Amino acid sequence: MQTSNEFPQPLLVALCTNLFDALGTARDADEAMKQIDEVLRLFAGPVTFSININVTTSDDPPNEIQLQRYYSSHRGQFPVQGRKRKTLTHWTDTLFAQGRVFVAEGAHSLAQVFDDYDRMAEMGLNACINVPILRGNACVATFNVFGQRGSWHAHEVLAVRMLALLAARWIEPAPKLHYSLGNQVSNCCS
């Protein structure tokens, strides 16, 4: 059996192409996310996959993001509808202020930005790719992949980014979304 390091890139392209077609027949968001989850596992090995919706409103304090889990591949450890508060860190700045992908590798890197890293460590998770799902300049959700590995390959990061784009069509922004980080204020879909 091939490890994720040896996964042939042409096969990855074929998997993603097939997924593009299959998602057109998905009956609902949960079915679509399960299809995406299956493809993730084929090329990335054992992963924990989730999507968190940004539910921050103008009533929330500045420099805080309120997230609610929309999808989870491990619902026992990370239940759907579960909520968490994120303060201003390199992670929130990268995803929510800059609208860029966040990649972290190694226990130290994850522990710096995830206050629930102890739970992740128990599951052997020590690397992540988090992709912002954007509407305009606002990050409405995060597409999160955590793996049991030392590092990610460039083609794996690209594939996760493509899968996040596919998932985005199923994600509705939270009503009254409004957040401020540092000097940036973002509103969406009010």
N, CA, C and O atoms as a DFTB+ gen file, in Angstrom:
760 C
 N C O
     1  1       0.845      -1.192       0.000
     2  2       0.000       0.000       0.000
     3  2       0.878       1.239       0.000
     4  3       1.882       1.296       0.710
     5  1       0.507       2.212      -0.782
     6  2       1.296       3.429      -0.886
     7  2       0.983       4.367       0.262
     8  3      -0.162       4.475       0.700
     9  1       2.014       5.043       0.744
    10  2       1.782       6.082       1.742
    11  2       1.411       7.350       1.011
    12  3       1.516       7.428      -0.213
    13  1       0.968       8.359       1.777
    14  2       0.588       9.621       1.139
    15  2       1.776      10.266       0.443
    16  3       1.587      11.051      -0.487
    17  1       3.015       9.949       0.877
    18  2       4.206      10.513       0.232
    19  2       4.367       9.960      -1.174
    20  3       4.946      10.617      -2.040
    21  1       3.851       8.741      -1.409
    22  2       4.040       8.084      -2.691
    23  2       2.804       8.163      -3.577
    24  3       2.804       7.602      -4.673
    25  1       1.763       8.836      -3.138
    26  2       0.512       8.882      -3.883
    27  2       0.753       9.531      -5.235
    28  3       1.204      10.675      -5.300
    29  1       0.460       8.820      -6.312
    30  2       0.729       9.373      -7.645
    31  2      -0.164      10.582      -7.954
    32  3      -1.385      10.523      -7.809
    33  1       0.461      11.655      -8.373
    34  2      -0.272      12.880      -8.645
    35  2      -1.322      12.715      -9.746
    36  3      -2.404      13.288      -9.616
    37  1      -1.064      11.961     -10.829
    38  2      -2.133      11.786     -11.832
    39  2      -3.380      11.126     -11.240
    40  3      -4.499      11.452     -11.636
    41  1      -3.196      10.202     -10.298
    42  2      -4.345       9.579      -9.656
    43  2      -5.099      10.590      -8.805
    44  3      -6.328      10.559      -8.742
    45  1      -4.371      11.482      -8.155
    46  2      -5.007      12.533      -7.364
    47  2      -5.871      13.419      -8.258
    48  3      -6.986      13.781      -7.883
    49  1      -5.365      13.764      -9.426
    50  2      -6.133      14.572     -10.377
    51  2      -7.393      13.812     -10.804
    52  3      -8.474      14.396     -10.883
    53  1      -7.255      12.522     -11.078
    54  2      -8.410      11.714     -11.480
    55  2      -9.448      11.648     -10.361
    56  3     -10.646      11.756     -10.619
    57  1      -8.992      11.469      -9.117
    58  2      -9.925      11.436      -7.983
    59  2     -10.698      12.739      -7.856
    60  3     -11.916      12.739      -7.680
    61  1      -9.974      13.849      -7.948
    62  2     -10.642      15.148      -7.825
    63  2     -11.613      15.373      -8.972
    64  3     -12.698      15.915      -8.761
    65  1     -11.247      14.970     -10.177
    66  2     -12.127      15.112     -11.332
    67  2     -13.406      14.301     -11.121
    68  3     -14.505      14.794     -11.372
    69  1     -13.260      13.056     -10.660
    70  2     -14.435      12.225     -10.384
    71  2     -15.301      12.840      -9.297
    72  3     -16.528      12.767      -9.359
    73  1     -14.665      13.444      -8.303
    74  2     -15.422      14.074      -7.229
    75  2     -16.208      15.275      -7.749
    76  3     -17.358      15.481      -7.360
    77  1     -15.588      16.073      -8.632
    78  2     -16.318      17.197      -9.236
    79  2     -17.642      16.697      -9.822
    80  3     -18.692      17.302      -9.608
    81  1     -17.578      15.598     -10.556
    82  2     -18.775      15.051     -11.197
    83  2     -19.750      14.468     -10.173
    84  3     -20.958      14.677     -10.276
    85  1     -19.229      13.742      -9.192
    86  2     -20.091      13.082      -8.206
    87  2     -20.827      14.090      -7.335
    88  3     -21.977      13.856      -6.965
    89  1     -20.191      15.202      -7.004
    90  2     -20.833      16.179      -6.133
    91  2     -22.075      16.793      -6.773
    92  3     -22.965      17.279      -6.075
    93  1     -22.129      16.769      -8.081
    94  2     -23.311      17.280      -8.766
    95  2     -24.552      16.451      -8.476
    96  3     -25.673      16.925      -8.658
    97  1     -24.357      15.214      -8.025
    98  2     -25.496      14.342      -7.739
    99  2     -25.781      14.229      -6.240
   100  3     -26.723      13.544      -5.843
   101  1     -24.978      14.893      -5.405
   102  2     -25.197      14.822      -3.955
   103  2     -26.563      15.408      -3.611
   104  3     -26.932      16.472      -4.109
   105  1     -27.312      14.710      -2.759
   106  2     -28.653      15.148      -2.378
   107  2     -28.647      16.273      -1.362
   108  3     -29.564      17.094      -1.326
   109  1     -27.602      16.309      -0.529
   110  2     -27.542      17.337       0.508
   111  2     -26.085      17.571       0.906
   112  3     -25.172      16.893       0.434
   113  1     -25.900      18.545       1.782
   114  2     -24.551      18.926       2.195
   115  2     -23.831      17.791       2.905
   116  3     -22.638      17.591       2.680
   117  1     -24.519      17.050       3.749
   118  2     -23.869      15.970       4.486
   119  2     -23.335      14.905       3.529
   120  3     -22.219      14.416       3.707
   121  1     -24.114      14.549       2.529
   122  2     -23.657      13.573       1.534
   123  2     -22.449      14.113       0.770
   124  3     -21.497      13.374       0.519
   125  1     -22.479      15.373       0.403
   126  2     -21.353      15.985      -0.306
   127  2     -20.082      15.972       0.560
   128  3     -18.999      15.650       0.073
   129  1     -20.223      16.323       1.836
   130  2     -19.052      16.352       2.728
   131  2     -18.487      14.954       2.936
   132  3     -17.272      14.791       3.047
   133  1     -19.351      13.944       2.992
   134  2     -18.871      12.568       3.131
   135  2     -18.084      12.142       1.892
   136  3     -17.085      11.432       2.008
   137  1     -18.526      12.571       0.710
   138  2     -17.785      12.265      -0.517
   139  2     -16.420      12.946      -0.488
   140  3     -15.414      12.335      -0.848
   141  1     -16.382      14.191      -0.067
   142  2     -15.111      14.912       0.049
   143  2     -14.204      14.220       1.062
   144  3     -13.007      14.058       0.822
   145  1     -14.770      13.815       2.184
   146  2     -14.027      13.123       3.234
   147  2     -13.386      11.843       2.700
   148  3     -12.231      11.553       3.012
   149  1     -14.121      11.080       1.902
   150  2     -13.583       9.840       1.327
   151  2     -12.375      10.123       0.444
   152  3     -11.375       9.408       0.517
   153  1     -12.456      11.151      -0.385
   154  2     -11.335      11.492      -1.257
   155  2     -10.135      11.954      -0.425
   156  3      -8.997      11.588      -0.720
   157  1     -10.387      12.746       0.598
   158  2      -9.297      13.179       1.487
   159  2      -8.528      11.983       2.028
   160  3      -7.297      11.978       2.015
   161  1      -9.237      10.979       2.499
   162  2      -8.593       9.811       3.105
   163  2      -7.793       9.008       2.085
   164  3      -6.788       8.389       2.433
   165  1      -8.227       9.015       0.844
   166  2      -7.502       8.268      -0.184
   167  2      -6.109       8.840      -0.427
   168  3      -5.157       8.082      -0.611
   169  1      -5.976      10.162      -0.431
   170  2      -4.659      10.722      -0.720
   171  2      -3.913      11.234       0.505
   172  3      -2.695      11.405       0.446
   173  1      -4.611      11.484       1.617
   174  2      -3.943      12.044       2.797
   175  2      -3.830      11.054       3.952
   176  3      -3.220      11.370       4.974
   177  1      -4.406       9.863       3.806
   178  2      -4.341       8.882       4.883
   179  2      -5.311       9.228       5.996
   180  3      -6.310       9.908       5.762
   181  1      -5.022       8.760       7.218
   182  2      -5.932       9.042       8.340
   183  2      -5.964      10.539       8.640
   184  3      -4.947      11.134       8.994
   185  1      -7.122      11.124       8.496
   186  2      -7.282      12.559       8.764
   187  2      -8.538      12.794       9.588
   188  3      -9.445      11.963       9.634
   189  1      -8.560      13.936      10.226
   190  2      -9.765      14.461      10.846
   191  2     -10.153      15.680      10.020
   192  3      -9.366      16.613       9.860
   193  1     -11.356      15.662       9.507
   194  2     -11.829      16.703       8.602
   195  2     -13.029      17.383       9.235
   196  3     -13.947      16.726       9.728
   197  1     -13.010      18.708       9.215
   198  2     -14.160      19.453       9.726
   199  2     -14.324      20.752       8.949
   200  3     -13.409      21.227       8.277
   201  1     -15.512      21.301       9.067
   202  2     -15.789      22.634       8.554
   203  2     -16.420      23.401       9.696
   204  3     -17.371      22.935      10.323
   205  1     -15.887      24.576       9.962
   206  2     -16.435      25.450      11.003
   207  2     -16.982      26.711      10.359
   208  3     -16.308      27.359       9.558
   209  1     -18.210      27.049      10.718
   210  2     -18.856      28.265      10.224
   211  2     -18.502      29.415      11.164
   212  3     -18.534      29.267      12.386
   213  1     -18.167      30.553      10.578
   214  2     -17.915      31.764      11.361
   215  2     -19.274      32.366      11.729
   216  3     -20.011      32.830      10.859
   217  1     -19.595      32.352      13.018
   218  2     -20.890      32.863      13.478
   219  2     -20.724      34.143      14.305
   220  3     -21.599      34.495      15.096
   221  1     -19.610      34.825      14.117
   222  2     -19.330      36.056      14.850
   223  2     -20.287      37.162      14.402
   224  3     -20.572      37.301      13.212
   225  1     -20.778      37.943      15.360
   226  2     -21.654      39.074      15.039
   227  2     -21.087      40.343      15.657
   228  3     -20.092      40.299      16.380
   229  1     -21.711      41.451      15.376
   230  2     -21.271      42.734      15.932
   231  2     -21.418      42.781      17.451
   232  3     -20.845      43.660      18.096
   233  1     -22.169      41.860      18.027
   234  2     -22.314      41.788      19.486
   235  2     -21.107      41.145      20.165
   236  3     -20.932      41.281      21.376
   237  1     -20.269      40.442      19.387
   238  2     -19.094      39.774      19.949
   239  2     -17.936      40.755      20.093
   240  3     -17.859      41.737      19.355
   241  1     -17.032      40.493      21.044
   242  2     -15.900      41.409      21.247
   243  2     -14.983      41.469      20.026
   244  3     -14.889      40.501      19.272
   245  1     -14.305      42.607      19.830
   246  2     -13.307      42.685      18.759
   247  2     -12.186      41.682      19.033
   248  3     -11.949      41.302      20.180
   249  1     -11.510      41.261      17.982
   250  2     -10.387      40.335      18.048
   251  2     -10.774      38.959      18.566
   252  3      -9.934      38.233      19.098
   253  1     -12.036      38.603      18.411
   254  2     -12.500      37.258      18.716
   255  2     -13.348      36.749      17.557
   256  3     -14.105      37.495      16.936
   257  1     -13.198      35.474      17.289
   258  2     -13.994      34.808      16.264
   259  2     -14.784      33.705      16.961
   260  3     -14.234      32.950      17.763
   261  1     -16.065      33.617      16.654
   262  2     -16.934      32.567      17.189
   263  2     -17.187      31.567      16.058
   264  3     -17.658      31.934      14.982
   265  1     -16.872      30.315      16.317
   266  2     -17.022      29.276      15.304
   267  2     -18.022      28.221      15.766
   268  3     -18.124      27.908      16.952
   269  1     -18.757      27.680      14.792
   270  2     -19.675      26.578      15.062
   271  2     -19.400      25.483      14.044
   272  3     -19.362      25.735      12.839
   273  1     -19.209      24.261      14.538
   274  2     -18.877      23.150      13.661
   275  2     -20.082      22.795      12.790
   276  3     -21.196      22.608      13.280
   277  1     -19.826      22.709      11.506
   278  2     -20.843      22.422      10.492
   279  2     -20.761      20.959      10.053
   280  3     -21.777      20.308       9.813
   281  1     -19.530      20.462       9.955
   282  2     -19.293      19.065       9.556
   283  2     -18.099      18.554      10.340
   284  3     -17.158      19.301      10.607
   285  1     -18.137      17.280      10.710
   286  2     -17.022      16.657      11.402
   287  2     -16.931      15.194      11.009
   288  3     -17.930      14.475      11.029
   289  1     -15.738      14.757      10.654
   290  2     -15.530      13.341      10.357
   291  2     -15.424      12.527      11.645
   292  3     -15.552      11.303      11.616
   293  1     -15.194      13.192      12.767
   294  2     -15.088      12.531      14.074
   295  2     -16.088      13.190      15.027
   296  3     -15.708      13.951      15.918
   297  1     -17.338      12.891      14.828
   298  2     -18.403      13.576      15.563
   299  2     -18.375      13.281      17.059
   300  3     -18.883      14.072      17.853
   301  1     -17.788      12.154      17.453
   302  2     -17.685      11.854      18.876
   303  2     -16.744      12.803      19.593
   304  3     -17.072      13.320      20.661
   305  1     -15.567      13.037      19.006
   306  2     -14.582      13.938      19.603
   307  2     -14.859      15.402      19.281
   308  3     -14.592      16.278      20.104
   309  1     -15.393      15.675      18.090
   310  2     -15.632      17.039      17.627
   311  2     -17.061      17.119      17.086
   312  3     -17.262      17.065      15.872
   313  1     -18.062      17.248      17.975
   314  2     -19.466      17.159      17.545
   315  2     -19.907      18.323      16.654
   316  3     -19.481      19.465      16.823
   317  1     -20.768      17.987      15.709
   318  2     -21.410      18.998      14.874
   319  2     -22.237      19.890      15.795
   320  3     -22.830      19.418      16.765
   321  1     -22.269      21.150      15.488
   322  2     -22.923      22.201      16.268
   323  2     -22.086      22.639      17.467
   324  3     -22.442      23.600      18.149
   325  1     -20.971      21.942      17.734
   326  2     -20.085      22.380      18.804
   327  2     -19.545      23.771      18.494
   328  3     -19.354      24.116      17.328
   329  1     -19.303      24.563      19.516
   330  2     -18.834      25.943      19.334
   331  2     -17.494      26.147      20.011
   332  3     -17.152      25.469      20.980
   333  1     -16.738      27.104      19.473
   334  2     -15.501      27.510      20.121
   335  2     -15.205      28.964      19.813
   336  3     -15.623      29.512      18.792
   337  1     -14.474      29.563      20.727
   338  2     -14.071      30.959      20.605
   339  2     -12.581      30.987      20.281
   340  3     -11.782      30.327      20.944
   341  1     -12.214      31.753      19.259
   342  2     -10.808      31.894      18.872
   343  2     -10.400      33.354      19.054
   344  3     -11.086      34.267      18.594
   345  1      -9.284      33.553      19.725
   346  2      -8.757      34.903      19.906
   347  2      -7.757      35.211      18.801
   348  3      -7.452      34.355      17.971
   349  1      -7.256      36.426      18.795
   350  2      -6.317      36.862      17.757
   351  2      -4.988      36.129      17.911
   352  3      -4.261      36.327      18.885
   353  1      -4.687      35.283      16.934
   354  2      -3.424      34.539      16.862
   355  2      -2.950      34.586      15.411
   356  3      -3.603      35.169      14.546
   357  1      -1.821      33.970      15.169
   358  2      -1.337      33.851      13.796
   359  2      -2.373      33.110      12.933
   360  3      -2.550      33.427      11.756
   361  1      -3.050      32.125      13.530
   362  2      -4.061      31.343      12.815
   363  2      -5.235      32.231      12.397
   364  3      -5.617      32.242      11.227
   365  1      -5.814      32.981      13.357
   366  2      -6.969      33.823      13.023
   367  2      -6.565      34.926      12.045
   368  3      -7.327      35.255      11.137
   369  1      -5.379      35.495      12.223
   370  2      -4.915      36.537      11.311
   371  2      -4.786      35.992       9.886
   372  3      -5.238      36.625       8.931
   373  1      -4.169      34.817       9.750
   374  2      -3.954      34.234       8.420
   375  2      -5.277      33.935       7.724
   376  3      -5.464      34.308       6.566
   377  1      -6.191      33.272       8.413
   378  2      -7.452      32.860       7.789
   379  2      -8.468      33.984       7.671
   380  3      -9.045      34.194       6.604
   381  1      -8.691      34.710       8.768
   382  2      -9.813      35.641       8.828
   383  2      -9.459      37.061       8.400
   384  3     -10.309      37.757       7.843
   385  1      -8.237      37.508       8.642
   386  2      -7.846      38.859       8.233
   387  2      -7.219      38.863       6.843
   388  3      -7.512      39.735       6.025
   389  1      -6.347      37.876       6.579
   390  2      -5.644      37.841       5.298
   391  2      -6.327      36.974       4.243
   392  3      -6.048      37.115       3.053
   393  1      -7.222      36.074       4.672
   394  2      -7.900      35.199       3.718
   395  2      -6.965      34.217       3.044
   396  3      -7.147      33.873       1.877
   397  1      -5.957      33.763       3.786
   398  2      -4.954      32.849       3.227
   399  2      -5.014      31.489       3.912
   400  3      -5.533      31.355       5.020
   401  1      -4.477      30.493       3.232
   402  2      -4.409      29.130       3.766
   403  2      -3.392      29.084       4.901
   404  3      -2.333      29.710       4.836
   405  1      -3.737      28.328       5.946
   406  2      -2.845      28.132       7.092
   407  2      -2.396      26.673       7.085
   408  3      -3.219      25.758       7.112
   409  1      -1.078      26.469       7.048
   410  2      -0.500      25.127       7.114
   411  2       0.427      25.091       8.315
   412  3       1.278      25.965       8.482
   413  1       0.257      24.070       9.155
   414  2       1.136      23.897      10.315
   415  2       1.578      22.444      10.371
   416  3       0.811      21.526      10.081
   417  1       2.832      22.264      10.752
   418  2       3.406      20.925      10.832
   419  2       4.180      20.808      12.134
   420  3       5.046      21.630      12.431
   421  1       3.861      19.786      12.901
   422  2       4.552      19.535      14.158
   423  2       3.742      19.964      15.362
   424  3       2.959      20.913      15.311
   425  1       3.950      19.242      16.444
   426  2       3.193      19.476      17.677
   427  2       3.357      20.907      18.178
   428  3       2.380      21.529      18.596
   429  1       4.566      21.431      18.142
   430  2       4.793      22.781      18.664
   431  2       3.976      23.813      17.883
   432  3       3.358      24.696      18.477
   433  1       3.975      23.701      16.565
   434  2       3.230      24.661      15.732
   435  2       1.738      24.608      16.015
   436  3       1.088      25.650      16.103
   437  1       1.189      23.412      16.160
   438  2      -0.245      23.291      16.433
   439  2      -0.586      23.772      17.835
   440  3      -1.599      24.445      18.026
   441  1       0.243      23.438      18.815
   442  2      -0.030      23.833      20.198
   443  2      -0.047      25.350      20.361
   444  3      -0.726      25.864      21.250
   445  1       0.686      26.076      19.518
   446  2       0.720      27.539      19.611
   447  2      -0.606      28.185      19.231
   448  3      -0.917      29.273      19.714
   449  1      -1.389      27.540      18.379
   450  2      -2.596      28.194      17.860
   451  2      -3.899      27.474      18.176
   452  3      -4.973      28.040      17.974
   453  1      -3.833      26.249      18.661
   454  2      -5.052      25.501      18.971
   455  2      -5.105      25.215      20.462
   456  3      -4.299      24.445      20.984
   457  1      -6.055      25.836      21.141
   458  2      -6.153      25.638      22.583
   459  2      -6.643      24.236      22.942
   460  3      -6.531      23.824      24.096
   461  1      -7.187      23.495      21.968
   462  2      -7.602      22.117      22.209
   463  2      -6.601      21.117      21.635
   464  3      -6.965      19.991      21.296
   465  1      -5.333      21.534      21.526
   466  2      -4.331      20.652      20.927
   467  2      -4.140      19.361      21.725
   468  3      -3.838      18.326      21.131
   469  1      -4.306      19.388      23.044
   470  2      -4.148      18.162      23.833
   471  2      -5.078      17.062      23.322
   472  3      -4.682      15.900      23.239
   473  1      -6.302      17.426      22.985
   474  2      -7.255      16.450      22.436
   475  2      -6.793      15.962      21.065
   476  3      -6.927      14.781      20.745
   477  1      -6.253      16.869      20.263
   478  2      -5.741      16.484      18.942
   479  2      -4.551      15.536      19.082
   480  3      -4.441      14.552      18.350
   481  1      -3.657      15.843      20.033
   482  2      -2.464      15.020      20.240
   483  2      -2.851      13.592      20.626
   484  3      -2.214      12.636      20.183
   485  1      -3.887      13.445      21.445
   486  2      -4.363      12.116      21.826
   487  2      -4.779      11.294      20.615
   488  3      -4.712      10.065      20.638
   489  1      -5.209      11.975      19.555
   490  2      -5.626      11.304      18.324
   491  2      -4.465      11.139      17.344
   492  3      -4.653      10.613      16.247
   493  1      -3.265      11.584      17.730
   494  2      -2.097      11.470      16.869
   495  2      -2.015      12.539      15.804
   496  3      -1.231      12.404      14.864
   497  1      -2.806      13.606      15.918
   498  2      -2.830      14.657      14.905
   499  2      -1.694      15.635      15.163
   500  3      -1.574      16.181      16.260
   501  1      -0.861      15.856      14.152
   502  2       0.271      16.755      14.333
   503  2       0.591      17.598      13.100
   504  3       1.696      18.126      12.975
   505  1      -0.372      17.724      12.193
   506  2      -0.205      18.598      11.027
   507  2      -1.587      19.018      10.544
   508  3      -2.542      18.247      10.637
   509  1      -1.696      20.239      10.028
   510  2      -3.008      20.698       9.558
   511  2      -2.888      21.560       8.310
   512  3      -1.866      22.191       8.038
   513  1      -3.982      21.549       7.573
   514  2      -4.206      22.489       6.471
   515  2      -5.582      23.081       6.734
   516  3      -6.573      22.353       6.785
   517  1      -5.647      24.388       6.902
   518  2      -6.917      25.082       7.113
   519  2      -7.095      26.075       5.972
   520  3      -6.232      26.918       5.727
   521  1      -8.211      25.965       5.286
   522  2      -8.481      26.794       4.115
   523  2      -9.663      27.718       4.435
   524  3     -10.715      27.246       4.866
   525  1      -9.495      29.037       4.226
   526  2     -10.634      29.934       4.448
   527  2     -11.632      29.803       3.307
   528  3     -11.250      29.721       2.140
   529  1     -12.892      29.784       3.651
   530  2     -13.948      29.839       2.635
   531  2     -14.456      31.269       2.671
   532  3     -15.017      31.722       3.669
   533  1     -14.250      31.965       1.575
   534  2     -14.469      33.410       1.520
   535  2     -15.716      33.778       0.731
   536  3     -16.087      33.105      -0.231
   537  1     -16.344      34.849       1.157
   538  2     -17.365      35.566       0.390
   539  2     -16.875      37.000       0.383
   540  3     -16.913      37.685       1.405
   541  1     -16.416      37.447      -0.766
   542  2     -15.748      38.741      -0.811
   543  2     -14.493      38.665       0.033
   544  3     -13.691      37.747      -0.136
   545  1     -14.308      39.612       0.940
   546  2     -13.140      39.597       1.829
   547  2     -13.424      38.958       3.179
   548  3     -12.540      38.912       4.033
   549  1     -14.627      38.470       3.386
   550  2     -14.990      37.889       4.675
   551  2     -14.786      36.379       4.657
   552  3     -15.180      35.702       3.707
   553  1     -14.169      35.861       5.709
   554  2     -14.021      34.418       5.885
   555  2     -15.286      33.910       6.568
   556  3     -15.503      34.165       7.752
   557  1     -16.124      33.189       5.813
   558  2     -17.399      32.719       6.345
   559  2     -17.284      31.349       6.999
   560  3     -18.154      30.952       7.774
   561  1     -16.204      30.621       6.686
   562  2     -16.012      29.279       7.246
   563  2     -14.559      28.868       7.054
   564  3     -13.815      29.479       6.286
   565  1     -14.174      27.814       7.774
   566  2     -12.852      27.227       7.575
   567  2     -13.011      25.747       7.244
   568  3     -13.820      25.043       7.848
   569  1     -12.237      25.299       6.289
   570  2     -12.193      23.906       5.839
   571  2     -10.917      23.336       6.444
   572  3      -9.816      23.749       6.077
   573  1     -11.057      22.390       7.370
   574  2      -9.932      21.978       8.221
   575  2      -9.583      20.508       8.034
   576  3     -10.442      19.632       8.136
   577  1      -8.314      20.255       7.761
   578  2      -7.824      18.886       7.631
   579  2      -6.642      18.734       8.579
   580  3      -5.661      19.472       8.489
   581  1      -6.747      17.765       9.491
   582  2      -5.677      17.461      10.437
   583  2      -5.201      16.043      10.173
   584  3      -6.008      15.122      10.049
   585  1      -3.875      15.871      10.087
   586  2      -3.330      14.567       9.758
   587  2      -2.340      14.051      10.777
   588  3      -1.855      14.778      11.644
   589  1      -2.059      12.765      10.639
   590  2      -1.071      12.081      11.458
   591  2       0.200      11.936      10.637
   592  3       0.492      10.861      10.112
   593  1       0.945      13.013      10.530
   594  2       2.116      13.044       9.649
   595  2       3.057      14.148      10.083
   596  3       2.702      15.001      10.896
   597  1       4.245      14.124       9.543
   598  2       5.215      15.161       9.851
   599  2       5.067      16.397       8.989
   600  3       5.329      17.513       9.436
   601  1       4.639      16.189       7.734
   602  2       4.554      17.335       6.826
   603  2       3.572      17.028       5.699
   604  3       3.146      15.889       5.502
   605  1       3.234      18.078       4.975
   606  2       2.362      17.976       3.807
   607  2       3.200      18.215       2.561
   608  3       4.187      18.950       2.601
   609  1       2.812      17.602       1.470
   610  2       3.441      17.854       0.175
   611  2       2.631      18.927      -0.548
   612  3       1.435      19.086      -0.303
   613  1       3.290      19.658      -1.437
   614  2       2.635      20.768      -2.141
   615  2       1.386      20.304      -2.884
   616  3       0.378      21.010      -2.881
   617  1       1.429      19.135      -3.519
   618  2       0.252      18.655      -4.255
   619  2      -0.892      18.308      -3.300
   620  3      -2.057      18.402      -3.688
   621  1      -0.590      17.910      -2.064
   622  2      -1.640      17.626      -1.090
   623  2      -2.312      18.920      -0.631
   624  3      -3.533      18.975      -0.486
   625  1      -1.509      19.955      -0.404
   626  2      -2.066      21.253      -0.012
   627  2      -2.959      21.776      -1.137
   628  3      -4.055      22.276      -0.881
   629  1      -2.499      21.662      -2.366
   630  2      -3.299      22.098      -3.513
   631  2      -4.609      21.308      -3.596
   632  3      -5.668      21.889      -3.835
   633  1      -4.543      20.008      -3.404
   634  2      -5.749      19.180      -3.469
   635  2      -6.742      19.567      -2.367
   636  3      -7.946      19.630      -2.618
   637  1      -6.253      19.824      -1.161
   638  2      -7.140      20.240      -0.071
   639  2      -7.786      21.580      -0.414
   640  3      -8.971      21.783      -0.149
   641  1      -7.018      22.491      -0.998
   642  2      -7.589      23.784      -1.396
   643  2      -8.698      23.596      -2.431
   644  3      -9.726      24.271      -2.378
   645  1      -8.483      22.674      -3.374
   646  2      -9.507      22.401      -4.392
   647  2     -10.752      21.794      -3.750
   648  3     -11.875      22.139      -4.119
   649  1     -10.556      20.896      -2.795
   650  2     -11.702      20.289      -2.119
   651  2     -12.480      21.333      -1.331
   652  3     -13.707      21.267      -1.258
   653  1     -11.779      22.292      -0.744
   654  2     -12.463      23.381      -0.026
   655  2     -13.327      24.194      -0.988
   656  3     -14.443      24.585      -0.646
   657  1     -12.814      24.447      -2.183
   658  2     -13.624      25.161      -3.180
   659  2     -14.875      24.370      -3.537
   660  3     -15.948      24.947      -3.714
   661  1     -14.741      23.050      -3.644
   662  2     -15.905      22.218      -3.940
   663  2     -16.914      22.250      -2.799
   664  3     -18.122      22.263      -3.034
   665  1     -16.423      22.263      -1.572
   666  2     -17.314      22.284      -0.407
   667  2     -18.032      23.618      -0.266
   668  3     -19.144      23.673       0.259
   669  1     -17.408      24.682      -0.728
   670  2     -17.935      26.031      -0.504
   671  2     -19.366      26.208      -1.004
   672  3     -20.133      26.968      -0.414
   673  1     -19.731      25.528      -2.068
   674  2     -21.088      25.704      -2.617
   675  2     -22.170      25.228      -1.663
   676  3     -23.330      25.617      -1.801
   677  1     -21.803      24.386      -0.691
   678  2     -22.775      23.841       0.253
   679  2     -22.846      24.641       1.548
   680  3     -23.640      24.314       2.430
   681  1     -22.043      25.664       1.673
   682  2     -21.934      26.396       2.937
   683  2     -22.621      27.753       2.826
   684  3     -22.275      28.577       1.979
   685  1     -23.584      27.959       3.685
   686  2     -24.290      29.239       3.745
   687  2     -23.644      30.094       4.840
   688  3     -23.451      29.614       5.956
   689  1     -23.313      31.334       4.543
   690  2     -22.780      32.215       5.593
   691  2     -23.790      32.425       6.714
   692  3     -25.000      32.440       6.486
   693  1     -23.279      32.583       7.912
   694  2     -24.149      32.843       9.064
   695  2     -24.808      34.210       8.896
   696  3     -24.188      35.141       8.384
   697  1     -26.063      34.330       9.325
   698  2     -26.716      35.641       9.259
   699  2     -26.005      36.627      10.184
   700  3     -25.500      36.256      11.244
   701  1     -25.978      37.863       9.768
   702  2     -25.387      38.954      10.564
   703  2     -23.901      38.765      10.844
   704  3     -23.397      39.251      11.856
   705  1     -23.190      38.058       9.952
   706  2     -21.752      37.855      10.135
   707  2     -21.034      39.193      10.143
   708  3     -21.164      39.989       9.213
   709  1     -20.284      39.428      11.194
   710  2     -19.519      40.668      11.355
   711  2     -18.390      40.385      12.332
   712  3     -18.628      39.890      13.433
   713  1     -17.147      40.702      11.928
   714  2     -16.034      40.526      12.852
   715  2     -14.966      41.574      12.594
   716  3     -14.861      42.124      11.498
   717  1     -14.175      41.838      13.626
   718  2     -13.060      42.779      13.491
   719  2     -11.827      42.156      14.130
   720  3     -11.857      41.688      15.269
   721  1     -10.735      42.166      13.354
   722  2      -9.436      41.682      13.822
   723  2      -8.417      42.763      13.542
   724  3      -8.211      43.161      12.395
   725  1      -7.784      43.233      14.598
   726  2      -6.840      44.322      14.415
   727  2      -7.552      45.525      13.823
   728  3      -8.518      46.026      14.399
   729  1      -7.078      45.989      12.675
   730  2      -7.672      47.146      12.005
   731  2      -8.701      46.777      10.947
   732  3      -9.294      47.658      10.325
   733  1      -8.918      45.480      10.738
   734  2      -9.816      45.031       9.678
   735  2     -11.199      44.707      10.238
   736  3     -11.328      44.021      11.252
   737  1     -12.227      45.213       9.562
   738  2     -13.610      44.881       9.884
   739  2     -14.208      44.187       8.666
   740  3     -14.085      44.678       7.544
   741  1     -14.852      43.052       8.888
   742  2     -15.464      42.301       7.793
   743  2     -16.929      42.075       8.080
   744  3     -17.321      41.720       9.192
   745  1     -17.738      42.290       7.042
   746  2     -19.185      42.042       7.098
   747  2     -19.527      41.169       5.913
   748  3     -18.888      41.239       4.863
   749  1     -20.521      40.362       6.091
   750  2     -20.976      39.546       4.973
   751  2     -22.434      39.237       5.142
   752  3     -22.899      38.923       6.237
   753  1     -23.129      39.326       4.079
   754  2     -24.448      38.720       3.972
   755  2     -25.401      39.163       5.084
   756  3     -26.220      38.362       5.534
   757  1     -25.317      40.399       5.532
   758  2     -26.180      40.877       6.614
   759  2     -27.626      40.953       6.191
   760  3     -28.483      41.337       6.987
